[in-house]
């Protein structure tokens, strides 16, 4: 079965950094688009970043462009999100997503607060 297990979330001060990881299993990881989404209380889930399978082409939401970097290690079946210059508005549950049968992870909480 498909499994997506996020880790690396936590509490960080504004301006700080976190790196999220998503350990994937149960599908041919390297052949599928991977994404990070986030959802804050009272808001809809939104796409944060996406990484394709051809030349690791990436897409970012305007709100995070220049601050976040999505990457993947196909040898380790792992997706990453490097988050720099964090803002309070980045506070949300962050979800790993794969285009393989449209599967989601359980999410990891990121809280940006002083």
N, C-alpha and C positions, 0 to 999 in steps of 0.2 A: 504494500500500500504506500501511497505517497505520504511523505512526512516532511514538514518544513518547521524547523525548530529555531526560533530567534533567541539571541542572547546579546548582552552588552548594554542594555538599557540601564537607567538609573537616574540619580539626581546630580545635576551639574549647574554651576553658576553661569550667568550670562557671559558670553564671550569664550566659554570653555568648549571642550571637544569631547566627543564620544565616538566609538566605532561599534556599530551593530554588526552582528554576524547572523547568517541563516544557514544552518546545516540541512542540506537537502538529501533525500533518499527516495527510492522507489520508482524512479523514472530516469530517462537518459538526460541528465542535467544539461550537458553541453549543447544539446539540440534545441533548447527552449529559451524563449525570452523570460527574463526574470525582472521583478519589480519590487520596489518598496512603496507602500501606501501608509498613510497615517490618518488617524481619526481622533479629534478632540471632542470632549463632552458637548453634546448639543449640535454638533456639526456632522456633515456627511463625510464619508471616507474619501480621501483625495490621493491622487497619484503624486508621489514625491520624486521618484526617479525610476528609469527603466534602462536596462542594458540588453542589447540584442545579441544575436549569435554570430553575426558577420562583422568581423573586425572590432568586436566589442563596442559597437556604436551605442551612444548613450543619449538620453533625453532627461531633462530636469524641469520641474515646475519652476516658474519664474521666481517664486518666493525663496527658493533654495539655491538657485543657480549661482555659482561662484563660491558657495560655502560648503556644499555637500558634494561628495564624490562616490558614485556607485562603481563597484568592481566585482569581478567574479574570478574564482580559482577553480577551473574545471577539473583539475587533478584531484582536488579535495571536495568537489561537489558543494562548494560554499559560496554564498553571496555576501557581500559586505556593503556597508554604508558608512563612509567616513563623514562625520558631522563636525564642522568647525564653525567658529564664531556664532555659537548657538544663542538664540533669542528666546524670551519667554513664550512667544507665539509658536515656537517649535514644539511646545509641550503637547504630547499626544501619545496614544498607543501606536506603535509602528509595526506594520504587518509585512511579512515576506509573502510574495505572490509569484506563482509560476503560470505560464500559459498552458502547461500540460494539464488538461482537464479542468482548468480554471481553479486551482487549489490555493488555499490560504494557510499561513501559519496561525498560531494562537495569539501572537502579538507580544511585544515587549514595551513596557512603559518608559517613556523619556520625559523627565520633568526638568525644566530649566527655570531656576529660581535662585535668588540670593538669600 
